[in-house]
């Protein structure tokens, strides 16, 4: 009994030990095949890299699923298991990459214009995501990298 109680309390303190098993258990009945996962991953990549759907400021998981014509639960599973990102982390990755490119190559655009161009609605979320990805705010990124380009 004591061991059971200790295990329960250690689960609260260190859940990372159990994360891999919970992920596997979560999707045990999904029916997603490896080939289907590869197909979904490729469609997601195409939708983001070529069609740039991340620029839509209202994009949600349901929209992505409808866009690639796949079940939202399977799309979510592919994001989590095969891409190792959640939906919003993936969107932000693409948005920030595009923002960095715009900040460097289109210096006449304001940071706010860049923010809207890449699909963010709020300055706070843009600055937070940008700093998380790059370590600096957009203005500092532009000044620091702009000085190297000269």
Phi and psi in radians as a Rosetta constraint file:
Dihedral C 1 N 2 CA 2 C 2 CIRCULARHARMONIC -1.055 0.35
Dihedral N 2 CA 2 C 2 N 3 CIRCULARHARMONIC -0.727 0.35
Dihedral C 2 N 3 CA 3 C 3 CIRCULARHARMONIC -1.096 0.35
Dihedral N 3 CA 3 C 3 N 4 CIRCULARHARMONIC -0.722 0.35
Dihedral C 3 N 4 CA 4 C 4 CIRCULARHARMONIC -1.062 0.35
Dihedral N 4 CA 4 C 4 N 5 CIRCULARHARMONIC -0.792 0.35
Dihedral C 4 N 5 CA 5 C 5 CIRCULARHARMONIC -1.106 0.35
Dihedral N 5 CA 5 C 5 N 6 CIRCULARHARMONIC -0.740 0.35
Dihedral C 5 N 6 CA 6 C 6 CIRCULARHARMONIC -1.099 0.35
Dihedral N 6 CA 6 C 6 N 7 CIRCULARHARMONIC -0.703 0.35
Dihedral C 6 N 7 CA 7 C 7 CIRCULARHARMONIC -1.108 0.35
Dihedral N 7 CA 7 C 7 N 8 CIRCULARHARMONIC -0.712 0.35
Dihedral C 7 N 8 CA 8 C 8 CIRCULARHARMONIC -1.112 0.35
Dihedral N 8 CA 8 C 8 N 9 CIRCULARHARMONIC -0.795 0.35
Dihedral C 8 N 9 CA 9 C 9 CIRCULARHARMONIC -1.192 0.35
Dihedral N 9 CA 9 C 9 N 10 CIRCULARHARMONIC -0.621 0.35
Dihedral C 9 N 10 CA 10 C 10 CIRCULARHARMONIC -1.224 0.35
Dihedral N 10 CA 10 C 10 N 11 CIRCULARHARMONIC -0.508 0.35
Dihedral C 10 N 11 CA 11 C 11 CIRCULARHARMONIC -1.112 0.35
Dihedral N 11 CA 11 C 11 N 12 CIRCULARHARMONIC -0.664 0.35
Dihedral C 11 N 12 CA 12 C 12 CIRCULARHARMONIC -1.190 0.35
Dihedral N 12 CA 12 C 12 N 13 CIRCULARHARMONIC -0.630 0.35
Dihedral C 12 N 13 CA 13 C 13 CIRCULARHARMONIC -1.425 0.35
Dihedral N 13 CA 13 C 13 N 14 CIRCULARHARMONIC -0.618 0.35
Dihedral C 13 N 14 CA 14 C 14 CIRCULARHARMONIC -2.369 0.35
Dihedral N 14 CA 14 C 14 N 15 CIRCULARHARMONIC 1.198 0.35
Dihedral C 14 N 15 CA 15 C 15 CIRCULARHARMONIC -1.223 0.35
Dihedral N 15 CA 15 C 15 N 16 CIRCULARHARMONIC -0.286 0.35
Dihedral C 15 N 16 CA 16 C 16 CIRCULARHARMONIC -1.026 0.35
Dihedral N 16 CA 16 C 16 N 17 CIRCULARHARMONIC -0.473 0.35
Dihedral C 16 N 17 CA 17 C 17 CIRCULARHARMONIC -1.071 0.35
Dihedral N 17 CA 17 C 17 N 18 CIRCULARHARMONIC -0.467 0.35
Dihedral C 17 N 18 CA 18 C 18 CIRCULARHARMONIC -1.868 0.35
Dihedral N 18 CA 18 C 18 N 19 CIRCULARHARMONIC -0.013 0.35
Dihedral C 18 N 19 CA 19 C 19 CIRCULARHARMONIC -1.098 0.35
Dihedral N 19 CA 19 C 19 N 20 CIRCULARHARMONIC -0.806 0.35
Dihedral C 19 N 20 CA 20 C 20 CIRCULARHARMONIC -0.991 0.35
Dihedral N 20 CA 20 C 20 N 21 CIRCULARHARMONIC -0.727 0.35
Dihedral C 20 N 21 CA 21 C 21 CIRCULARHARMONIC -1.248 0.35
Dihedral N 21 CA 21 C 21 N 22 CIRCULARHARMONIC -0.619 0.35
Dihedral C 21 N 22 CA 22 C 22 CIRCULARHARMONIC -1.201 0.35
Dihedral N 22 CA 22 C 22 N 23 CIRCULARHARMONIC -0.610 0.35
Dihedral C 22 N 23 CA 23 C 23 CIRCULARHARMONIC -1.119 0.35
Dihedral N 23 CA 23 C 23 N 24 CIRCULARHARMONIC -0.778 0.35
Dihedral C 23 N 24 CA 24 C 24 CIRCULARHARMONIC -1.120 0.35
Dihedral N 24 CA 24 C 24 N 25 CIRCULARHARMONIC -0.709 0.35
Dihedral C 24 N 25 CA 25 C 25 CIRCULARHARMONIC -1.184 0.35
Dihedral N 25 CA 25 C 25 N 26 CIRCULARHARMONIC -0.628 0.35
Dihedral C 25 N 26 CA 26 C 26 CIRCULARHARMONIC -1.040 0.35
Dihedral N 26 CA 26 C 26 N 27 CIRCULARHARMONIC -0.654 0.35
Dihedral C 26 N 27 CA 27 C 27 CIRCULARHARMONIC -1.874 0.35
Dihedral N 27 CA 27 C 27 N 28 CIRCULARHARMONIC 0.248 0.35
Dihedral C 27 N 28 CA 28 C 28 CIRCULARHARMONIC -1.055 0.35
Dihedral N 28 CA 28 C 28 N 29 CIRCULARHARMONIC -0.534 0.35
Dihedral C 28 N 29 CA 29 C 29 CIRCULARHARMONIC -1.837 0.35
Dihedral N 29 CA 29 C 29 N 30 CIRCULARHARMONIC 0.242 0.35
Dihedral C 29 N 30 CA 30 C 30 CIRCULARHARMONIC -1.241 0.35
Dihedral N 30 CA 30 C 30 N 31 CIRCULARHARMONIC -0.517 0.35
Dihedral C 30 N 31 CA 31 C 31 CIRCULARHARMONIC 1.371 0.35
Dihedral N 31 CA 31 C 31 N 32 CIRCULARHARMONIC 0.155 0.35
Dihedral C 31 N 32 CA 32 C 32 CIRCULARHARMONIC -1.282 0.35
Dihedral N 32 CA 32 C 32 N 33 CIRCULARHARMONIC 2.153 0.35
Dihedral C 32 N 33 CA 33 C 33 CIRCULARHARMONIC -1.562 0.35
Dihedral N 33 CA 33 C 33 N 34 CIRCULARHARMONIC 2.827 0.35
Dihedral C 33 N 34 CA 34 C 34 CIRCULARHARMONIC -1.058 0.35
Dihedral N 34 CA 34 C 34 N 35 CIRCULARHARMONIC -0.743 0.35
Dihedral C 34 N 35 CA 35 C 35 CIRCULARHARMONIC -1.116 0.35
Dihedral N 35 CA 35 C 35 N 36 CIRCULARHARMONIC -0.713 0.35
Dihedral C 35 N 36 CA 36 C 36 CIRCULARHARMONIC -1.140 0.35
Dihedral N 36 CA 36 C 36 N 37 CIRCULARHARMONIC -0.685 0.35
Dihedral C 36 N 37 CA 37 C 37 CIRCULARHARMONIC -1.100 0.35
Dihedral N 37 CA 37 C 37 N 38 CIRCULARHARMONIC -0.738 0.35
Dihedral C 37 N 38 CA 38 C 38 CIRCULARHARMONIC -1.106 0.35
Dihedral N 38 CA 38 C 38 N 39 CIRCULARHARMONIC -0.742 0.35
Dihedral C 38 N 39 CA 39 C 39 CIRCULARHARMONIC -1.091 0.35
Dihedral N 39 CA 39 C 39 N 40 CIRCULARHARMONIC -0.789 0.35
Dihedral C 39 N 40 CA 40 C 40 CIRCULARHARMONIC -1.135 0.35
Dihedral N 40 CA 40 C 40 N 41 CIRCULARHARMONIC -0.764 0.35
Dihedral C 40 N 41 CA 41 C 41 CIRCULARHARMONIC -1.041 0.35
Dihedral N 41 CA 41 C 41 N 42 CIRCULARHARMONIC -0.726 0.35
Dihedral C 41 N 42 CA 42 C 42 CIRCULARHARMONIC -1.168 0.35
Dihedral N 42 CA 42 C 42 N 43 CIRCULARHARMONIC -0.693 0.35
Dihedral C 42 N 43 CA 43 C 43 CIRCULARHARMONIC -1.159 0.35
Dihedral N 43 CA 43 C 43 N 44 CIRCULARHARMONIC -0.674 0.35
Dihedral C 43 N 44 CA 44 C 44 CIRCULARHARMONIC -1.102 0.35
Dihedral N 44 CA 44 C 44 N 45 CIRCULARHARMONIC -0.825 0.35
Dihedral C 44 N 45 CA 45 C 45 CIRCULARHARMONIC -1.020 0.35
Dihedral N 45 CA 45 C 45 N 46 CIRCULARHARMONIC -0.776 0.35
Dihedral C 45 N 46 CA 46 C 46 CIRCULARHARMONIC -1.120 0.35
Dihedral N 46 CA 46 C 46 N 47 CIRCULARHARMONIC -0.763 0.35
Dihedral C 46 N 47 CA 47 C 47 CIRCULARHARMONIC -1.067 0.35
Dihedral N 47 CA 47 C 47 N 48 CIRCULARHARMONIC -0.627 0.35
Dihedral C 47 N 48 CA 48 C 48 CIRCULARHARMONIC -1.483 0.35
Dihedral N 48 CA 48 C 48 N 49 CIRCULARHARMONIC -0.799 0.35
Dihedral C 48 N 49 CA 49 C 49 CIRCULARHARMONIC -1.371 0.35
Dihedral N 49 CA 49 C 49 N 50 CIRCULARHARMONIC -0.655 0.35
Dihedral C 49 N 50 CA 50 C 50 CIRCULARHARMONIC -1.767 0.35
Dihedral N 50 CA 50 C 50 N 51 CIRCULARHARMONIC -0.761 0.35
Dihedral C 50 N 51 CA 51 C 51 CIRCULARHARMONIC -1.546 0.35
Dihedral N 51 CA 51 C 51 N 52 CIRCULARHARMONIC -0.274 0.35
Dihedral C 51 N 52 CA 52 C 52 CIRCULARHARMONIC 0.897 0.35
Dihedral N 52 CA 52 C 52 N 53 CIRCULARHARMONIC 0.812 0.35
Dihedral C 52 N 53 CA 53 C 53 CIRCULARHARMONIC -1.169 0.35
Dihedral N 53 CA 53 C 53 N 54 CIRCULARHARMONIC -0.274 0.35
Dihedral C 53 N 54 CA 54 C 54 CIRCULARHARMONIC -1.125 0.35
Dihedral N 54 CA 54 C 54 N 55 CIRCULARHARMONIC -0.277 0.35
Dihedral C 54 N 55 CA 55 C 55 CIRCULARHARMONIC -1.245 0.35
Dihedral N 55 CA 55 C 55 N 56 CIRCULARHARMONIC -0.272 0.35
Dihedral C 55 N 56 CA 56 C 56 CIRCULARHARMONIC -1.283 0.35
Dihedral N 56 CA 56 C 56 N 57 CIRCULARHARMONIC 2.147 0.35
Dihedral C 56 N 57 CA 57 C 57 CIRCULARHARMONIC -1.348 0.35
Dihedral N 57 CA 57 C 57 N 58 CIRCULARHARMONIC -0.023 0.35
Dihedral C 57 N 58 CA 58 C 58 CIRCULARHARMONIC -1.972 0.35
Dihedral N 58 CA 58 C 58 N 59 CIRCULARHARMONIC 0.132 0.35
Dihedral C 58 N 59 CA 59 C 59 CIRCULARHARMONIC -1.043 0.35
Dihedral N 59 CA 59 C 59 N 60 CIRCULARHARMONIC 2.322 0.35
Dihedral C 59 N 60 CA 60 C 60 CIRCULARHARMONIC -2.370 0.35
Dihedral N 60 CA 60 C 60 N 61 CIRCULARHARMONIC 3.036 0.35
Dihedral C 60 N 61 CA 61 C 61 CIRCULARHARMONIC -1.028 0.35
Dihedral N 61 CA 61 C 61 N 62 CIRCULARHARMONIC -0.675 0.35
Dihedral C 61 N 62 CA 62 C 62 CIRCULARHARMONIC -1.086 0.35
Dihedral N 62 CA 62 C 62 N 63 CIRCULARHARMONIC -0.690 0.35
Dihedral C 62 N 63 CA 63 C 63 CIRCULARHARMONIC -1.132 0.35
Dihedral N 63 CA 63 C 63 N 64 CIRCULARHARMONIC -0.786 0.35
Dihedral C 63 N 64 CA 64 C 64 CIRCULARHARMONIC -1.057 0.35
Dihedral N 64 CA 64 C 64 N 65 CIRCULARHARMONIC -0.799 0.35
Dihedral C 64 N 65 CA 65 C 65 CIRCULARHARMONIC -1.053 0.35
Dihedral N 65 CA 65 C 65 N 66 CIRCULARHARMONIC -0.763 0.35
Dihedral C 65 N 66 CA 66 C 66 CIRCULARHARMONIC -1.153 0.35
Dihedral N 66 CA 66 C 66 N 67 CIRCULARHARMONIC -0.689 0.35
Dihedral C 66 N 67 CA 67 C 67 CIRCULARHARMONIC -1.079 0.35
Dihedral N 67 CA 67 C 67 N 68 CIRCULARHARMONIC -0.710 0.35
Dihedral C 67 N 68 CA 68 C 68 CIRCULARHARMONIC -1.669 0.35
Dihedral N 68 CA 68 C 68 N 69 CIRCULARHARMONIC 0.016 0.35
Dihedral C 68 N 69 CA 69 C 69 CIRCULARHARMONIC 1.051 0.35
Dihedral N 69 CA 69 C 69 N 70 CIRCULARHARMONIC 0.839 0.35
Dihedral C 69 N 70 CA 70 C 70 CIRCULARHARMONIC -2.325 0.35
Dihedral N 70 CA 70 C 70 N 71 CIRCULARHARMONIC 2.721 0.35
Dihedral C 70 N 71 CA 71 C 71 CIRCULARHARMONIC -1.068 0.35
Dihedral N 71 CA 71 C 71 N 72 CIRCULARHARMONIC 2.320 0.35
Dihedral C 71 N 72 CA 72 C 72 CIRCULARHARMONIC -1.081 0.35
Dihedral N 72 CA 72 C 72 N 73 CIRCULARHARMONIC -0.561 0.35
Dihedral C 72 N 73 CA 73 C 73 CIRCULARHARMONIC -1.226 0.35
Dihedral N 73 CA 73 C 73 N 74 CIRCULARHARMONIC -0.646 0.35
Dihedral C 73 N 74 CA 74 C 74 CIRCULARHARMONIC -1.264 0.35
Dihedral N 74 CA 74 C 74 N 75 CIRCULARHARMONIC -0.632 0.35
Dihedral C 74 N 75 CA 75 C 75 CIRCULARHARMONIC -1.094 0.35
Dihedral N 75 CA 75 C 75 N 76 CIRCULARHARMONIC -0.780 0.35
Dihedral C 75 N 76 CA 76 C 76 CIRCULARHARMONIC -1.059 0.35
Dihedral N 76 CA 76 C 76 N 77 CIRCULARHARMONIC -0.746 0.35
Dihedral C 76 N 77 CA 77 C 77 CIRCULARHARMONIC -1.089 0.35
Dihedral N 77 CA 77 C 77 N 78 CIRCULARHARMONIC -0.756 0.35
Dihedral C 77 N 78 CA 78 C 78 CIRCULARHARMONIC -1.096 0.35
Dihedral N 78 CA 78 C 78 N 79 CIRCULARHARMONIC -0.756 0.35
Dihedral C 78 N 79 CA 79 C 79 CIRCULARHARMONIC -1.021 0.35
Dihedral N 79 CA 79 C 79 N 80 CIRCULARHARMONIC -0.837 0.35
Dihedral C 79 N 80 CA 80 C 80 CIRCULARHARMONIC -1.264 0.35
Dihedral N 80 CA 80 C 80 N 81 CIRCULARHARMONIC -0.772 0.35
Dihedral C 80 N 81 CA 81 C 81 CIRCULARHARMONIC -1.595 0.35
Dihedral N 81 CA 81 C 81 N 82 CIRCULARHARMONIC -0.618 0.35
Dihedral C 81 N 82 CA 82 C 82 CIRCULARHARMONIC -1.830 0.35
Dihedral N 82 CA 82 C 82 N 83 CIRCULARHARMONIC -0.400 0.35
Dihedral C 82 N 83 CA 83 C 83 CIRCULARHARMONIC -1.877 0.35
Dihedral N 83 CA 83 C 83 N 84 CIRCULARHARMONIC -0.304 0.35
Dihedral C 83 N 84 CA 84 C 84 CIRCULARHARMONIC 1.062 0.35
Dihedral N 84 CA 84 C 84 N 85 CIRCULARHARMONIC 0.657 0.35
Dihedral C 84 N 85 CA 85 C 85 CIRCULARHARMONIC -2.499 0.35
Dihedral N 85 CA 85 C 85 N 86 CIRCULARHARMONIC 2.660 0.35
Dihedral C 85 N 86 CA 86 C 86 CIRCULARHARMONIC -1.502 0.35
Dihedral N 86 CA 86 C 86 N 87 CIRCULARHARMONIC 2.999 0.35
Dihedral C 86 N 87 CA 87 C 87 CIRCULARHARMONIC -0.983 0.35
Dihedral N 87 CA 87 C 87 N 88 CIRCULARHARMONIC -0.846 0.35
Dihedral C 87 N 88 CA 88 C 88 CIRCULARHARMONIC -1.252 0.35
Dihedral N 88 CA 88 C 88 N 89 CIRCULARHARMONIC -0.543 0.35
Dihedral C 88 N 89 CA 89 C 89 CIRCULARHARMONIC -1.127 0.35
Dihedral N 89 CA 89 C 89 N 90 CIRCULARHARMONIC -0.704 0.35
Dihedral C 89 N 90 CA 90 C 90 CIRCULARHARMONIC -1.165 0.35
Dihedral N 90 CA 90 C 90 N 91 CIRCULARHARMONIC -0.787 0.35
Dihedral C 90 N 91 CA 91 C 91 CIRCULARHARMONIC -1.021 0.35
Dihedral N 91 CA 91 C 91 N 92 CIRCULARHARMONIC -0.831 0.35
Dihedral C 91 N 92 CA 92 C 92 CIRCULARHARMONIC -1.108 0.35
Dihedral N 92 CA 92 C 92 N 93 CIRCULARHARMONIC -0.624 0.35
Dihedral C 92 N 93 CA 93 C 93 CIRCULARHARMONIC -1.016 0.35
Dihedral N 93 CA 93 C 93 N 94 CIRCULARHARMONIC -0.836 0.35
Dihedral C 93 N 94 CA 94 C 94 CIRCULARHARMONIC -1.206 0.35
Dihedral N 94 CA 94 C 94 N 95 CIRCULARHARMONIC -0.725 0.35
Dihedral C 94 N 95 CA 95 C 95 CIRCULARHARMONIC -1.109 0.35
Dihedral N 95 CA 95 C 95 N 96 CIRCULARHARMONIC -0.737 0.35
Dihedral C 95 N 96 CA 96 C 96 CIRCULARHARMONIC -1.232 0.35
Dihedral N 96 CA 96 C 96 N 97 CIRCULARHARMONIC -0.657 0.35
Dihedral C 96 N 97 CA 97 C 97 CIRCULARHARMONIC -1.044 0.35
Dihedral N 97 CA 97 C 97 N 98 CIRCULARHARMONIC -0.762 0.35
Dihedral C 97 N 98 CA 98 C 98 CIRCULARHARMONIC -1.165 0.35
Dihedral N 98 CA 98 C 98 N 99 CIRCULARHARMONIC -0.708 0.35
Dihedral C 98 N 99 CA 99 C 99 CIRCULARHARMONIC -1.087 0.35
Dihedral N 99 CA 99 C 99 N 100 CIRCULARHARMONIC -0.751 0.35
Dihedral C 99 N 100 CA 100 C 100 CIRCULARHARMONIC -1.044 0.35
Dihedral N 100 CA 100 C 100 N 101 CIRCULARHARMONIC -0.769 0.35
Dihedral C 100 N 101 CA 101 C 101 CIRCULARHARMONIC -1.077 0.35
Dihedral N 101 CA 101 C 101 N 102 CIRCULARHARMONIC -0.787 0.35
Dihedral C 101 N 102 CA 102 C 102 CIRCULARHARMONIC -1.150 0.35
Dihedral N 102 CA 102 C 102 N 103 CIRCULARHARMONIC -0.713 0.35
Dihedral C 102 N 103 CA 103 C 103 CIRCULARHARMONIC -1.088 0.35
Dihedral N 103 CA 103 C 103 N 104 CIRCULARHARMONIC -0.625 0.35
Dihedral C 103 N 104 CA 104 C 104 CIRCULARHARMONIC -1.406 0.35
Dihedral N 104 CA 104 C 104 N 105 CIRCULARHARMONIC -0.742 0.35
Dihedral C 104 N 105 CA 105 C 105 CIRCULARHARMONIC -1.691 0.35
Dihedral N 105 CA 105 C 105 N 106 CIRCULARHARMONIC -0.171 0.35
Dihedral C 105 N 106 CA 106 C 106 CIRCULARHARMONIC -2.335 0.35
Dihedral N 106 CA 106 C 106 N 107 CIRCULARHARMONIC 1.241 0.35
Dihedral C 106 N 107 CA 107 C 107 CIRCULARHARMONIC -1.104 0.35
Dihedral N 107 CA 107 C 107 N 108 CIRCULARHARMONIC -0.298 0.35
Dihedral C 107 N 108 CA 108 C 108 CIRCULARHARMONIC -1.325 0.35
Dihedral N 108 CA 108 C 108 N 109 CIRCULARHARMONIC -0.295 0.35
Dihedral C 108 N 109 CA 109 C 109 CIRCULARHARMONIC -1.383 0.35
Dihedral N 109 CA 109 C 109 N 110 CIRCULARHARMONIC 2.360 0.35
Dihedral C 109 N 110 CA 110 C 110 CIRCULARHARMONIC -1.265 0.35
Dihedral N 110 CA 110 C 110 N 111 CIRCULARHARMONIC 2.803 0.35
Dihedral C 110 N 111 CA 111 C 111 CIRCULARHARMONIC -1.061 0.35
Dihedral N 111 CA 111 C 111 N 112 CIRCULARHARMONIC -0.670 0.35
Dihedral C 111 N 112 CA 112 C 112 CIRCULARHARMONIC -1.116 0.35
Dihedral N 112 CA 112 C 112 N 113 CIRCULARHARMONIC -0.707 0.35
Dihedral C 112 N 113 CA 113 C 113 CIRCULARHARMONIC -1.123 0.35
Dihedral N 113 CA 113 C 113 N 114 CIRCULARHARMONIC -0.704 0.35
Dihedral C 113 N 114 CA 114 C 114 CIRCULARHARMONIC -1.088 0.35
Dihedral N 114 CA 114 C 114 N 115 CIRCULARHARMONIC -0.772 0.35
Dihedral C 114 N 115 CA 115 C 115 CIRCULARHARMONIC -0.954 0.35
Dihedral N 115 CA 115 C 115 N 116 CIRCULARHARMONIC -0.854 0.35
Dihedral C 115 N 116 CA 116 C 116 CIRCULARHARMONIC -1.215 0.35
Dihedral N 116 CA 116 C 116 N 117 CIRCULARHARMONIC -0.664 0.35
Dihedral C 116 N 117 CA 117 C 117 CIRCULARHARMONIC -1.051 0.35
Dihedral N 117 CA 117 C 117 N 118 CIRCULARHARMONIC -0.654 0.35
Dihedral C 117 N 118 CA 118 C 118 CIRCULARHARMONIC -1.576 0.35
Dihedral N 118 CA 118 C 118 N 119 CIRCULARHARMONIC -0.064 0.35
Dihedral C 118 N 119 CA 119 C 119 CIRCULARHARMONIC 1.942 0.35
Dihedral N 119 CA 119 C 119 N 120 CIRCULARHARMONIC 0.082 0.35
Dihedral C 119 N 120 CA 120 C 120 CIRCULARHARMONIC -1.458 0.35
Dihedral N 120 CA 120 C 120 N 121 CIRCULARHARMONIC 2.579 0.35
Dihedral C 120 N 121 CA 121 C 121 CIRCULARHARMONIC -1.762 0.35
Dihedral N 121 CA 121 C 121 N 122 CIRCULARHARMONIC -0.423 0.35
Dihedral C 121 N 122 CA 122 C 122 CIRCULARHARMONIC -2.253 0.35
Dihedral N 122 CA 122 C 122 N 123 CIRCULARHARMONIC 2.457 0.35
Dihedral C 122 N 123 CA 123 C 123 CIRCULARHARMONIC -1.094 0.35
Dihedral N 123 CA 123 C 123 N 124 CIRCULARHARMONIC -0.692 0.35
Dihedral C 123 N 124 CA 124 C 124 CIRCULARHARMONIC -1.080 0.35
Dihedral N 124 CA 124 C 124 N 125 CIRCULARHARMONIC -0.841 0.35
Dihedral C 124 N 125 CA 125 C 125 CIRCULARHARMONIC -1.193 0.35
Dihedral N 125 CA 125 C 125 N 126 CIRCULARHARMONIC -0.616 0.35
Dihedral C 125 N 126 CA 126 C 126 CIRCULARHARMONIC -1.112 0.35
Dihedral N 126 CA 126 C 126 N 127 CIRCULARHARMONIC -0.892 0.35
Dihedral C 126 N 127 CA 127 C 127 CIRCULARHARMONIC -1.088 0.35
Dihedral N 127 CA 127 C 127 N 128 CIRCULARHARMONIC -0.709 0.35
Dihedral C 127 N 128 CA 128 C 128 CIRCULARHARMONIC -1.113 0.35
Dihedral N 128 CA 128 C 128 N 129 CIRCULARHARMONIC -0.842 0.35
Dihedral C 128 N 129 CA 129 C 129 CIRCULARHARMONIC -1.149 0.35
Dihedral N 129 CA 129 C 129 N 130 CIRCULARHARMONIC -0.686 0.35
Dihedral C 129 N 130 CA 130 C 130 CIRCULARHARMONIC -1.128 0.35
Dihedral N 130 CA 130 C 130 N 131 CIRCULARHARMONIC -0.806 0.35
Dihedral C 130 N 131 CA 131 C 131 CIRCULARHARMONIC -1.163 0.35
Dihedral N 131 CA 131 C 131 N 132 CIRCULARHARMONIC -0.633 0.35
Dihedral C 131 N 132 CA 132 C 132 CIRCULARHARMONIC -1.108 0.35
Dihedral N 132 CA 132 C 132 N 133 CIRCULARHARMONIC -0.691 0.35
Dihedral C 132 N 133 CA 133 C 133 CIRCULARHARMONIC -1.378 0.35
Dihedral N 133 CA 133 C 133 N 134 CIRCULARHARMONIC -0.652 0.35
Dihedral C 133 N 134 CA 134 C 134 CIRCULARHARMONIC -1.943 0.35
Dihedral N 134 CA 134 C 134 N 135 CIRCULARHARMONIC -0.374 0.35
Dihedral C 134 N 135 CA 135 C 135 CIRCULARHARMONIC 1.596 0.35
Dihedral N 135 CA 135 C 135 N 136 CIRCULARHARMONIC -0.123 0.35
Dihedral C 135 N 136 CA 136 C 136 CIRCULARHARMONIC -2.396 0.35
Dihedral N 136 CA 136 C 136 N 137 CIRCULARHARMONIC 2.848 0.35
Dihedral C 136 N 137 CA 137 C 137 CIRCULARHARMONIC -1.374 0.35
Dihedral N 137 CA 137 C 137 N 138 CIRCULARHARMONIC 2.852 0.35
Dihedral C 137 N 138 CA 138 C 138 CIRCULARHARMONIC -0.991 0.35
Dihedral N 138 CA 138 C 138 N 139 CIRCULARHARMONIC -0.727 0.35
Dihedral C 138 N 139 CA 139 C 139 CIRCULARHARMONIC -1.099 0.35
Dihedral N 139 CA 139 C 139 N 140 CIRCULARHARMONIC -0.760 0.35
Dihedral C 139 N 140 CA 140 C 140 CIRCULARHARMONIC -1.157 0.35
Dihedral N 140 CA 140 C 140 N 141 CIRCULARHARMONIC -0.670 0.35
Dihedral C 140 N 141 CA 141 C 141 CIRCULARHARMONIC -1.033 0.35
Dihedral N 141 CA 141 C 141 N 142 CIRCULARHARMONIC -0.811 0.35
Dihedral C 141 N 142 CA 142 C 142 CIRCULARHARMONIC -1.090 0.35
Dihedral N 142 CA 142 C 142 N 143 CIRCULARHARMONIC -0.781 0.35
Dihedral C 142 N 143 CA 143 C 143 CIRCULARHARMONIC -1.185 0.35
Dihedral N 143 CA 143 C 143 N 144 CIRCULARHARMONIC -0.767 0.35
Dihedral C 143 N 144 CA 144 C 144 CIRCULARHARMONIC -1.170 0.35
Dihedral N 144 CA 144 C 144 N 145 CIRCULARHARMONIC -0.821 0.35
Dihedral C 144 N 145 CA 145 C 145 CIRCULARHARMONIC -1.370 0.35
Dihedral N 145 CA 145 C 145 N 146 CIRCULARHARMONIC -0.502 0.35
Dihedral C 145 N 146 CA 146 C 146 CIRCULARHARMONIC -1.143 0.35
Dihedral N 146 CA 146 C 146 N 147 CIRCULARHARMONIC -0.575 0.35
Dihedral C 146 N 147 CA 147 C 147 CIRCULARHARMONIC -1.261 0.35
Dihedral N 147 CA 147 C 147 N 148 CIRCULARHARMONIC -0.457 0.35
Dihedral C 147 N 148 CA 148 C 148 CIRCULARHARMONIC -1.356 0.35
Dihedral N 148 CA 148 C 148 N 149 CIRCULARHARMONIC -0.514 0.35
Dihedral C 148 N 149 CA 149 C 149 CIRCULARHARMONIC -1.261 0.35
Dihedral N 149 CA 149 C 149 N 150 CIRCULARHARMONIC -0.440 0.35
